[in-house]
Amino acid sequence: MTSLNKISLFSLDIVNAKTEDALAALLKGGARRTAAFLNAHCMNVAAKTPIYQWALKKADYLLPDGSGLQLAAKLQGKRFVENLNGTDLFVPLCRKAAALGLSIYFLGSAEGVARKASEAARKIAPALKVAGTRHGYFYSEEEDRIIDEINASGADIVLVALGVPRQDVWIARNRHRINARLVMGVGAQFDFWAGRVSRAPRMLRSAGLEWIWRLAIEPRRMFRRYIVGNPEFMMRAWQDARAKKVVPTADERAKRALDLFGSGMGLLFFAPLMLMIATAIKLESRGPVFFRQTRIGQGGQAFTVLKFRSMYRDAEARRAALLEQSDRAGICFKSKNDPRVTKIGRLLRRFSLDELPQLFNIWNGDMSIVGPRPALPQEVEAYPPQALERLMGKPGLTGLWQVSGRAEIGFNKMIHMDSAYVRSRSVFLDIALIALTFRAVFTGRGAY
């Protein structure tokens, strides 16, 4: 069996790999494999259902699905490199299967849904072989016939959408009788691809907030799963971290609580404004609404920072030619008259509105409301030894240097300020700096 890195959570080994590596392991010829997806709801069910725990431990690969697992990992100082949720994995799985000449059998959901999901799969990958489809409403005495049908179809992959925990228990009990190289439980995946359930906008999915969308469109059915279940899961994650002696300090817990409250309220309050900004960016210049860039966070860990795009699309290609025009002494590049900045971009930078999408980074735990400026990898590589201290804290949307003049402050002074903050950070200091941030935003000092 192909080896993949894993993270141990809740006494289960969960895959920590990129999509392409996970698919290569799942679809490799030879041994038969079983895979299951795990999210916060799954872990809540498993905690109360011993037979589901048994089924999960029998699976060869457990894949992390959603922000809940990411938060649980972060409580233990770990990080999943990618969210391997079933609906997003469906597209590359179909394309990879088609490229390898593998066939898929779709089992589960309501009458006709598996067939519609298979049709969607054929649109994604026209060369895909569909071995067969069948709805998921059957009695236990029909299992032998269904398994015979699956085996007779010659399916290489069987996707089972019977819901949690039924699908994984069914797979665990019958896996030895199914000839396919991969059998995988996929939850509500067929419903999404058949059009029965609409997916959240990409912005919410990227931020790990798809659960808010599902709660909004199905409030009665999803209320217990999310409103009751999410706090229940976080308590379990906390207990798992405490049992492994990696529990955050009281100050760290309070800071994270402030981050979650602040970013959550900020996303709700600024949602209309963010929609207006996104529209203005699209109208002025070609290119994506968001600017994504790799930055270095706490402990030297890389993450993807989100901003509203304030420059033209070729900005990165033109950066090297502009380095001599930097208005800041030291490593970090800043220019008041940067020709790469759009008209809308200048307005966004003047009032720091380009940084609003970083509220998603804060919600996900990559950043904090208050902390050192998130640094570029090439900046960190050029750091003098004393500057590395600033990496001990999470990067922030605002901070000591941001409220003291931002780009007017030289690199060495910025490092001194960030290091001083990391040594003395507290929730009370954060609240004071947040209050000072409003003054800094309205005066616009150093914002360009």
Beta strands, then each sheet from edge to edge (+ up, - down):
strand 1: 6-9
strand 2: 12-15
strand 3: 33-38
strand 4: 61-64
strand 5: 103-108
strand 6: 129-134
strand 7: 157-161
strand 8: 182-185
strand 9: 290-296
strand 10: 302-308
strand 11: 368-370
strand 12: 396-398
sheet 1: 1+ 2-
sheet 2: 4+ 3+ 8+ 7+ 5+ 6+
sheet 3: 9+ 10-
sheet 4: 11+ 12+
end
